[in-house]
Amino acid sequence: MKKKERDRLQVEYICPDCGKHLAWALPNAAIQCPCGQCVDNNNRLKDKSEVYLPLDSEQTVLF
């Protein structure tokens, strides 16, 4: 997968301090964890097999 294609896909943000699964968001996002840690693409925990989701994926629809 090319880098430009990957930048338009969502990745899972997991807090590096407490391990909480926070959200699926674009790689350029920054998310504040309830534990107080600011999580961005550089410090988020990554699973062994990184998963990317398209922006319009039905798996990330909130209800």
PDB file with SEQRES, HELIX, SHEET and CRYST1 records, atoms N, CA, C and O in Angstrom:
SEQRES   1 A   63  MET LYS LYS LYS GLU ARG ASP ARG LEU GLN VAL GLU TYR          
SEQRES   2 A   63  ILE CYS PRO ASP CYS GLY LYS HIS LEU ALA TRP ALA LEU          
SEQRES   3 A   63  PRO ASN ALA ALA ILE GLN CYS PRO CYS GLY GLN CYS VAL          
SEQRES   4 A   63  ASP ASN ASN ASN ARG LEU LYS ASP LYS SER GLU VAL TYR          
SEQRES   5 A   63  LEU PRO LEU ASP SER GLU GLN THR VAL LEU PHE                  
HELIX    1 AA1 LYS A    3  ASP A    7  1                                   5    
HELIX    2 AA2 GLU A   58  THR A   60  5                                   3    
SHEET    1 AA1 2 VAL A  11  ILE A  14  0                                        
SHEET    2 AA1 2 HIS A  21  ALA A  25 -1                                        
SHEET    1 AA2 2 ALA A  30  GLN A  32  0                                        
SHEET    2 AA2 2 CYS A  38  ASP A  40 -1                                        
CRYST1    1.000    1.000    1.000  90.00  90.00  90.00 P 1           1          
ATOM      1  N   MET A   1       0.837  -1.170   0.000  1.00  0.00           N  
ATOM      2  CA  MET A   1       0.000   0.000   0.000  1.00  0.00           C  
ATOM      3  C   MET A   1       0.890   1.245   0.000  1.00  0.00           C  
ATOM      4  O   MET A   1       1.855   1.334   0.760  1.00  0.00           O  
ATOM      5  N   LYS A   2       0.556   2.182  -0.847  1.00  0.00           N  
ATOM      6  CA  LYS A   2       1.332   3.417  -0.958  1.00  0.00           C  
ATOM      7  C   LYS A   2       1.039   4.339   0.222  1.00  0.00           C  
ATOM      8  O   LYS A   2      -0.035   4.281   0.821  1.00  0.00           O  
ATOM      9  N   LYS A   3       2.013   5.193   0.548  1.00  0.00           N  
ATOM     10  CA  LYS A   3       1.863   6.096   1.691  1.00  0.00           C  
ATOM     11  C   LYS A   3       0.672   7.031   1.525  1.00  0.00           C  
ATOM     12  O   LYS A   3      -0.055   7.263   2.491  1.00  0.00           O  
ATOM     13  N   LYS A   4       0.452   7.576   0.331  1.00  0.00           N  
ATOM     14  CA  LYS A   4      -0.685   8.483   0.118  1.00  0.00           C  
ATOM     15  C   LYS A   4      -2.010   7.763   0.364  1.00  0.00           C  
ATOM     16  O   LYS A   4      -2.931   8.348   0.935  1.00  0.00           O  
ATOM     17  N   GLU A   5      -2.116   6.513  -0.056  1.00  0.00           N  
ATOM     18  CA  GLU A   5      -3.335   5.744   0.174  1.00  0.00           C  
ATOM     19  C   GLU A   5      -3.527   5.503   1.669  1.00  0.00           C  
ATOM     20  O   GLU A   5      -4.647   5.577   2.174  1.00  0.00           O  
ATOM     21  N   ARG A   6      -2.439   5.216   2.373  1.00  0.00           N  
ATOM     22  CA  ARG A   6      -2.509   4.927   3.803  1.00  0.00           C  
ATOM     23  C   ARG A   6      -2.903   6.168   4.598  1.00  0.00           C  
ATOM     24  O   ARG A   6      -3.571   6.038   5.624  1.00  0.00           O  
ATOM     25  N   ASP A   7      -2.516   7.357   4.164  1.00  0.00           N  
ATOM     26  CA  ASP A   7      -2.834   8.588   4.881  1.00  0.00           C  
ATOM     27  C   ASP A   7      -4.328   8.911   4.849  1.00  0.00           C  
ATOM     28  O   ASP A   7      -4.807   9.700   5.664  1.00  0.00           O  
ATOM     29  N   ARG A   8      -5.059   8.315   3.923  1.00  0.00           N  
ATOM     30  CA  ARG A   8      -6.497   8.558   3.850  1.00  0.00           C  
ATOM     31  C   ARG A   8      -7.298   7.474   4.561  1.00  0.00           C  
ATOM     32  O   ARG A   8      -8.526   7.458   4.475  1.00  0.00           O  
ATOM     33  N   LEU A   9      -6.623   6.574   5.257  1.00  0.00           N  
ATOM     34  CA  LEU A   9      -7.284   5.498   5.968  1.00  0.00           C  
ATOM     35  C   LEU A   9      -7.180   5.724   7.474  1.00  0.00           C  
ATOM     36  O   LEU A   9      -6.232   6.342   7.956  1.00  0.00           O  
ATOM     37  N   GLN A  10      -8.159   5.219   8.202  1.00  0.00           N  
ATOM     38  CA  GLN A  10      -8.169   5.355   9.646  1.00  0.00           C  
ATOM     39  C   GLN A  10      -7.307   4.281  10.302  1.00  0.00           C  
ATOM     40  O   GLN A  10      -7.197   3.164   9.796  1.00  0.00           O  
ATOM     41  N   VAL A  11      -6.707   4.626  11.415  1.00  0.00           N  
ATOM     42  CA  VAL A  11      -5.925   3.685  12.209  1.00  0.00           C  
ATOM     43  C   VAL A  11      -6.462   3.704  13.642  1.00  0.00           C  
ATOM     44  O   VAL A  11      -7.109   4.663  14.063  1.00  0.00           O  
ATOM     45  N   GLU A  12      -6.186   2.639  14.371  1.00  0.00           N  
ATOM     46  CA  GLU A  12      -6.671   2.563  15.747  1.00  0.00           C  
ATOM     47  C   GLU A  12      -5.679   3.254  16.687  1.00  0.00           C  
ATOM     48  O   GLU A  12      -4.472   3.024  16.613  1.00  0.00           O  
ATOM     49  N   TYR A  13      -6.203   4.092  17.558  1.00  0.00           N  
ATOM     50  CA  TYR A  13      -5.388   4.779  18.549  1.00  0.00           C  
ATOM     51  C   TYR A  13      -5.521   4.053  19.883  1.00  0.00           C  
ATOM     52  O   TYR A  13      -6.616   3.911  20.427  1.00  0.00           O  
ATOM     53  N   ILE A  14      -4.374   3.596  20.398  1.00  0.00           N  
ATOM     54  CA  ILE A  14      -4.309   2.913  21.685  1.00  0.00           C  
ATOM     55  C   ILE A  14      -3.314   3.679  22.546  1.00  0.00           C  
ATOM     56  O   ILE A  14      -2.198   3.962  22.109  1.00  0.00           O  
ATOM     57  N   CYS A  15      -3.712   4.011  23.762  1.00  0.00           N  
ATOM     58  CA  CYS A  15      -2.867   4.798  24.653  1.00  0.00           C  
ATOM     59  C   CYS A  15      -1.608   4.021  25.043  1.00  0.00           C  
ATOM     60  O   CYS A  15      -1.699   2.864  25.454  1.00  0.00           O  
ATOM     61  N   PRO A  16      -0.431   4.651  24.916  1.00  0.00           N  
ATOM     62  CA  PRO A  16       0.805   3.971  25.287  1.00  0.00           C  
ATOM     63  C   PRO A  16       0.990   3.837  26.803  1.00  0.00           C  
ATOM     64  O   PRO A  16       1.770   3.000  27.258  1.00  0.00           O  
ATOM     65  N   ASP A  17       0.282   4.652  27.583  1.00  0.00           N  
ATOM     66  CA  ASP A  17       0.415   4.586  29.042  1.00  0.00           C  
ATOM     67  C   ASP A  17      -0.504   3.536  29.666  1.00  0.00           C  
ATOM     68  O   ASP A  17      -0.044   2.666  30.405  1.00  0.00           O  
ATOM     69  N   CYS A  18      -1.809   3.620  29.366  1.00  0.00           N  
ATOM     70  CA  CYS A  18      -2.771   2.730  30.031  1.00  0.00           C  
ATOM     71  C   CYS A  18      -3.276   1.603  29.140  1.00  0.00           C  
ATOM     72  O   CYS A  18      -3.902   0.669  29.641  1.00  0.00           O  
ATOM     73  N   GLY A  19      -3.022   1.661  27.830  1.00  0.00           N  
ATOM     74  CA  GLY A  19      -3.454   0.599  26.924  1.00  0.00           C  
ATOM     75  C   GLY A  19      -4.900   0.679  26.485  1.00  0.00           C  
ATOM     76  O   GLY A  19      -5.397  -0.241  25.835  1.00  0.00           O  
ATOM     77  N   LYS A  20      -5.591   1.764  26.828  1.00  0.00           N  
ATOM     78  CA  LYS A  20      -7.002   1.925  26.457  1.00  0.00           C  
ATOM     79  C   LYS A  20      -7.141   2.129  24.951  1.00  0.00           C  
ATOM     80  O   LYS A  20      -6.395   2.903  24.351  1.00  0.00           O  
ATOM     81  N   HIS A  21      -8.105   1.426  24.345  1.00  0.00           N  
ATOM     82  CA  HIS A  21      -8.431   1.608  22.928  1.00  0.00           C  
ATOM     83  C   HIS A  21      -9.301   2.855  22.838  1.00  0.00           C  
ATOM     84  O   HIS A  21     -10.423   2.875  23.344  1.00  0.00           O  
ATOM     85  N   LEU A  22      -8.781   3.892  22.193  1.00  0.00           N  
ATOM     86  CA  LEU A  22      -9.439   5.194  22.199  1.00  0.00           C  
ATOM     87  C   LEU A  22     -10.400   5.402  21.044  1.00  0.00           C  
ATOM     88  O   LEU A  22     -11.580   5.677  21.264  1.00  0.00           O  
ATOM     89  N   ALA A  23      -9.916   5.277  19.819  1.00  0.00           N  
ATOM     90  CA  ALA A  23     -10.750   5.593  18.657  1.00  0.00           C  
ATOM     91  C   ALA A  23     -10.053   5.150  17.382  1.00  0.00           C  
ATOM     92  O   ALA A  23      -8.862   4.841  17.371  1.00  0.00           O  
ATOM     93  N   TRP A  24     -10.836   5.130  16.305  1.00  0.00           N  
ATOM     94  CA  TRP A  24     -10.295   4.987  14.951  1.00  0.00           C  
ATOM     95  C   TRP A  24     -10.292   6.382  14.365  1.00  0.00           C  
ATOM     96  O   TRP A  24     -11.322   7.055  14.363  1.00  0.00           O  
ATOM     97  N   ALA A  25      -9.150   6.826  13.866  1.00  0.00           N  
ATOM     98  CA  ALA A  25      -9.039   8.177  13.327  1.00  0.00           C  
ATOM     99  C   ALA A  25      -7.945   8.217  12.266  1.00  0.00           C  
ATOM    100  O   ALA A  25      -7.193   7.259  12.090  1.00  0.00           O  
ATOM    101  N   LEU A  26      -7.872   9.345  11.563  1.00  0.00           N  
ATOM    102  CA  LEU A  26      -6.827   9.537  10.556  1.00  0.00           C  
ATOM    103  C   LEU A  26      -5.460   9.608  11.236  1.00  0.00           C  
ATOM    104  O   LEU A  26      -5.371  10.025  12.391  1.00  0.00           O  
ATOM    105  N   PRO A  27      -4.404   9.211  10.546  1.00  0.00           N  
ATOM    106  CA  PRO A  27      -3.067   9.191  11.144  1.00  0.00           C  
ATOM    107  C   PRO A  27      -2.556  10.544  11.638  1.00  0.00           C  
ATOM    108  O   PRO A  27      -1.637  10.581  12.456  1.00  0.00           O  
ATOM    109  N   ASN A  28      -3.118  11.644  11.171  1.00  0.00           N  
ATOM    110  CA  ASN A  28      -2.638  12.956  11.608  1.00  0.00           C  
ATOM    111  C   ASN A  28      -3.421  13.502  12.803  1.00  0.00           C  
ATOM    112  O   ASN A  28      -3.254  14.667  13.164  1.00  0.00           O  
ATOM    113  N   ALA A  29      -4.270  12.681  13.421  1.00  0.00           N  
ATOM    114  CA  ALA A  29      -5.069  13.113  14.569  1.00  0.00           C  
ATOM    115  C   ALA A  29      -4.256  13.045  15.860  1.00  0.00           C  
ATOM    116  O   ALA A  29      -3.244  12.349  15.942  1.00  0.00           O  
ATOM    117  N   ALA A  30      -4.718  13.775  16.850  1.00  0.00           N  
ATOM    118  CA  ALA A  30      -4.181  13.701  18.212  1.00  0.00           C  
ATOM    119  C   ALA A  30      -5.376  13.542  19.137  1.00  0.00           C  
ATOM    120  O   ALA A  30      -6.340  14.302  19.040  1.00  0.00           O  
ATOM    121  N   ILE A  31      -5.326  12.572  20.024  1.00  0.00           N  
ATOM    122  CA  ILE A  31      -6.459  12.248  20.886  1.00  0.00           C  
ATOM    123  C   ILE A  31      -6.005  12.300  22.341  1.00  0.00           C  
ATOM    124  O   ILE A  31      -4.935  11.800  22.687  1.00  0.00           O  
ATOM    125  N   GLN A  32      -6.827  12.906  23.182  1.00  0.00           N  
ATOM    126  CA  GLN A  32      -6.532  12.985  24.609  1.00  0.00           C  
ATOM    127  C   GLN A  32      -7.167  11.786  25.311  1.00  0.00           C  
ATOM    128  O   GLN A  32      -8.386  11.620  25.276  1.00  0.00           O  
ATOM    129  N   CYS A  33      -6.354  10.961  25.942  1.00  0.00           N  
ATOM    130  CA  CYS A  33      -6.825   9.795  26.681  1.00  0.00           C  
ATOM    131  C   CYS A  33      -7.364  10.249  28.039  1.00  0.00           C  
ATOM    132  O   CYS A  33      -6.867  11.233  28.586  1.00  0.00           O  
ATOM    133  N   PRO A  34      -8.367   9.562  28.600  1.00  0.00           N  
ATOM    134  CA  PRO A  34      -8.854   9.912  29.933  1.00  0.00           C  
ATOM    135  C   PRO A  34      -7.766   9.867  31.008  1.00  0.00           C  
ATOM    136  O   PRO A  34      -7.898  10.531  32.037  1.00  0.00           O  
ATOM    137  N   CYS A  35      -6.702   9.104  30.793  1.00  0.00           N  
ATOM    138  CA  CYS A  35      -5.614   9.040  31.781  1.00  0.00           C  
ATOM    139  C   CYS A  35      -4.737  10.283  31.735  1.00  0.00           C  
ATOM    140  O   CYS A  35      -3.871  10.455  32.593  1.00  0.00           O  
ATOM    141  N   GLY A  36      -4.949  11.168  30.731  1.00  0.00           N  
ATOM    142  CA  GLY A  36      -4.195  12.408  30.638  1.00  0.00           C  
ATOM    143  C   GLY A  36      -3.135  12.421  29.549  1.00  0.00           C  
ATOM    144  O   GLY A  36      -2.580  13.479  29.251  1.00  0.00           O  
ATOM    145  N   GLN A  37      -2.841  11.287  28.952  1.00  0.00           N  
ATOM    146  CA  GLN A  37      -1.824  11.179  27.895  1.00  0.00           C  
ATOM    147  C   GLN A  37      -2.385  11.696  26.568  1.00  0.00           C  
ATOM    148  O   GLN A  37      -3.505  11.350  26.190  1.00  0.00           O  
ATOM    149  N   CYS A  38      -1.618  12.514  25.868  1.00  0.00           N  
ATOM    150  CA  CYS A  38      -1.983  12.936  24.517  1.00  0.00           C  
ATOM    151  C   CYS A  38      -1.400  11.896  23.552  1.00  0.00           C  
ATOM    152  O   CYS A  38      -0.192  11.655  23.546  1.00  0.00           O  
ATOM    153  N   VAL A  39      -2.262  11.286  22.745  1.00  0.00           N  
ATOM    154  CA  VAL A  39      -1.843  10.202  21.859  1.00  0.00           C  
ATOM    155  C   VAL A  39      -1.919  10.675  20.420  1.00  0.00           C  
ATOM    156  O   VAL A  39      -2.963  11.139  19.962  1.00  0.00           O  
ATOM    157  N   ASP A  40      -0.795  10.554  19.703  1.00  0.00           N  
ATOM    158  CA  ASP A  40      -0.777  10.869  18.275  1.00  0.00           C  
ATOM    159  C   ASP A  40      -0.187   9.676  17.522  1.00  0.00           C  
ATOM    160  O   ASP A  40       0.085   8.636  18.121  1.00  0.00           O  
ATOM    161  N   ASN A  41       0.004   9.821  16.249  1.00  0.00           N  
ATOM    162  CA  ASN A  41       0.467   8.700  15.431  1.00  0.00           C  
ATOM    163  C   ASN A  41       1.878   8.238  15.809  1.00  0.00           C  
ATOM    164  O   ASN A  41       2.232   7.081  15.585  1.00  0.00           O  
ATOM    165  N   ASN A  42       2.675   9.133  16.377  1.00  0.00           N  
ATOM    166  CA  ASN A  42       4.050   8.774  16.728  1.00  0.00           C  
ATOM    167  C   ASN A  42       4.152   7.940  18.003  1.00  0.00           C  
ATOM    168  O   ASN A  42       5.045   7.100  18.120  1.00  0.00           O  
ATOM    169  N   ASN A  43       3.248   8.163  18.961  1.00  0.00           N  
ATOM    170  CA  ASN A  43       3.381   7.444  20.224  1.00  0.00           C  
ATOM    171  C   ASN A  43       2.256   6.440  20.495  1.00  0.00           C  
ATOM    172  O   ASN A  43       2.261   5.794  21.543  1.00  0.00           O  
ATOM    173  N   ARG A  44       1.309   6.295  19.594  1.00  0.00           N  
ATOM    174  CA  ARG A  44       0.224   5.327  19.824  1.00  0.00           C  
ATOM    175  C   ARG A  44       0.774   3.909  19.760  1.00  0.00           C  
ATOM    176  O   ARG A  44       1.724   3.625  19.031  1.00  0.00           O  
ATOM    177  N   LEU A  45       0.158   3.028  20.538  1.00  0.00           N  
ATOM    178  CA  LEU A  45       0.545   1.625  20.475  1.00  0.00           C  
ATOM    179  C   LEU A  45       0.023   1.037  19.177  1.00  0.00           C  
ATOM    180  O   LEU A  45      -1.101   1.324  18.765  1.00  0.00           O  
ATOM    181  N   LYS A  46       0.823   0.231  18.544  1.00  0.00           N  
ATOM    182  CA  LYS A  46       0.424  -0.401  17.285  1.00  0.00           C  
ATOM    183  C   LYS A  46       0.407  -1.904  17.480  1.00  0.00           C  
ATOM    184  O   LYS A  46       1.326  -2.476  18.067  1.00  0.00           O  
ATOM    185  N   ASP A  47      -0.652  -2.544  16.980  1.00  0.00           N  
ATOM    186  CA  ASP A  47      -0.735  -3.997  17.036  1.00  0.00           C  
ATOM    187  C   ASP A  47       0.286  -4.601  16.086  1.00  0.00           C  
ATOM    188  O   ASP A  47       0.811  -3.913  15.211  1.00  0.00           O  
ATOM    189  N   LYS A  48       0.564  -5.872  16.257  1.00  0.00           N  
ATOM    190  CA  LYS A  48       1.511  -6.572  15.385  1.00  0.00           C  
ATOM    191  C   LYS A  48       1.074  -6.480  13.926  1.00  0.00           C  
ATOM    192  O   LYS A  48       1.894  -6.244  13.038  1.00  0.00           O  
ATOM    193  N   SER A  49      -0.204  -6.665  13.691  1.00  0.00           N  
ATOM    194  CA  SER A  49      -0.734  -6.569  12.325  1.00  0.00           C  
ATOM    195  C   SER A  49      -1.581  -5.304  12.230  1.00  0.00           C  
ATOM    196  O   SER A  49      -2.761  -5.307  12.583  1.00  0.00           O  
ATOM    197  N   GLU A  50      -0.973  -4.231  11.755  1.00  0.00           N  
ATOM    198  CA  GLU A  50      -1.654  -2.941  11.649  1.00  0.00           C  
ATOM    199  C   GLU A  50      -2.839  -3.047  10.702  1.00  0.00           C  
ATOM    200  O   GLU A  50      -2.712  -3.586   9.602  1.00  0.00           O  
ATOM    201  N   VAL A  51      -3.991  -2.535  11.126  1.00  0.00           N  
ATOM    202  CA  VAL A  51      -5.210  -2.571  10.333  1.00  0.00           C  
ATOM    203  C   VAL A  51      -5.569  -1.143   9.941  1.00  0.00           C  
ATOM    204  O   VAL A  51      -5.491  -0.228  10.761  1.00  0.00           O  
ATOM    205  N   TYR A  52      -5.958  -0.959   8.700  1.00  0.00           N  
ATOM    206  CA  TYR A  52      -6.390   0.335   8.193  1.00  0.00           C  
ATOM    207  C   TYR A  52      -7.833   0.217   7.730  1.00  0.00           C  
ATOM    208  O   TYR A  52      -8.208  -0.780   7.112  1.00  0.00           O  
ATOM    209  N   LEU A  53      -8.648   1.230   8.026  1.00  0.00           N  
ATOM    210  CA  LEU A  53     -10.038   1.245   7.600  1.00  0.00           C  
ATOM    211  C   LEU A  53     -10.308   2.462   6.728  1.00  0.00           C  
ATOM    212  O   LEU A  53      -9.797   3.549   6.997  1.00  0.00           O  
ATOM    213  N   PRO A  54     -11.109   2.281   5.682  1.00  0.00           N  
ATOM    214  CA  PRO A  54     -11.487   3.428   4.843  1.00  0.00           C  
ATOM    215  C   PRO A  54     -12.314   4.430   5.649  1.00  0.00           C  
ATOM    216  O   PRO A  54     -12.927   4.065   6.653  1.00  0.00           O  
ATOM    217  N   LEU A  55     -12.333   5.677   5.217  1.00  0.00           N  
ATOM    218  CA  LEU A  55     -13.084   6.712   5.924  1.00  0.00           C  
ATOM    219  C   LEU A  55     -14.569   6.398   6.032  1.00  0.00           C  
ATOM    220  O   LEU A  55     -15.202   6.757   7.025  1.00  0.00           O  
ATOM    221  N   ASP A  56     -15.130   5.741   5.040  1.00  0.00           N  
ATOM    222  CA  ASP A  56     -16.564   5.467   5.030  1.00  0.00           C  
ATOM    223  C   ASP A  56     -16.899   4.052   5.501  1.00  0.00           C  
ATOM    224  O   ASP A  56     -17.974   3.541   5.187  1.00  0.00           O  
ATOM    225  N   SER A  57     -16.018   3.424   6.233  1.00  0.00           N  
ATOM    226  CA  SER A  57     -16.239   2.059   6.702  1.00  0.00           C  
ATOM    227  C   SER A  57     -17.426   1.995   7.650  1.00  0.00           C  
ATOM    228  O   SER A  57     -17.528   2.808   8.569  1.00  0.00           O  
ATOM    229  N   GLU A  58     -18.313   1.052   7.442  1.00  0.00           N  
ATOM    230  CA  GLU A  58     -19.468   0.870   8.302  1.00  0.00           C  
ATOM    231  C   GLU A  58     -19.071   0.309   9.669  1.00  0.00           C  
ATOM    232  O   GLU A  58     -19.863   0.349  10.611  1.00  0.00           O  
ATOM    233  N   GLN A  59     -17.863  -0.207   9.776  1.00  0.00           N  
ATOM    234  CA  GLN A  59     -17.401  -0.745  11.056  1.00  0.00           C  
ATOM    235  C   GLN A  59     -17.122   0.346  12.070  1.00  0.00           C  
ATOM    236  O   GLN A  59     -17.046   0.061  13.265  1.00  0.00           O  
ATOM    237  N   THR A  60     -16.970   1.576  11.633  1.00  0.00           N  
ATOM    238  CA  THR A  60     -16.674   2.673  12.566  1.00  0.00           C  
ATOM    239  C   THR A  60     -17.853   3.607  12.771  1.00  0.00           C  
ATOM    240  O   THR A  60     -17.684   4.694  13.323  1.00  0.00           O  
ATOM    241  N   VAL A  61     -19.047   3.209  12.337  1.00  0.00           N  
ATOM    242  CA  VAL A  61     -20.240   4.036  12.519  1.00  0.00           C  
ATOM    243  C   VAL A  61     -20.649   3.987  14.001  1.00  0.00           C  
ATOM    244  O   VAL A  61     -20.782   2.910  14.583  1.00  0.00           O  
ATOM    245  N   LEU A  62     -20.840   5.152  14.587  1.00  0.00           N  
ATOM    246  CA  LEU A  62     -21.277   5.213  15.974  1.00  0.00           C  
ATOM    247  C   LEU A  62     -22.805   5.190  16.031  1.00  0.00           C  
ATOM    248  O   LEU A  62     -23.485   5.812  15.215  1.00  0.00           O  
ATOM    249  N   PHE A  63     -23.321   4.460  17.014  1.00  0.00           N  
ATOM    250  CA  PHE A  63     -24.789   4.486  17.176  1.00  0.00           C  
ATOM    251  C   PHE A  63     -25.172   4.623  18.598  1.00  0.00           C  
ATOM    252  O   PHE A  63     -26.361   4.662  18.916  1.00  0.00           O  
TER     253      PHE A  63                                                      
END                                                                             
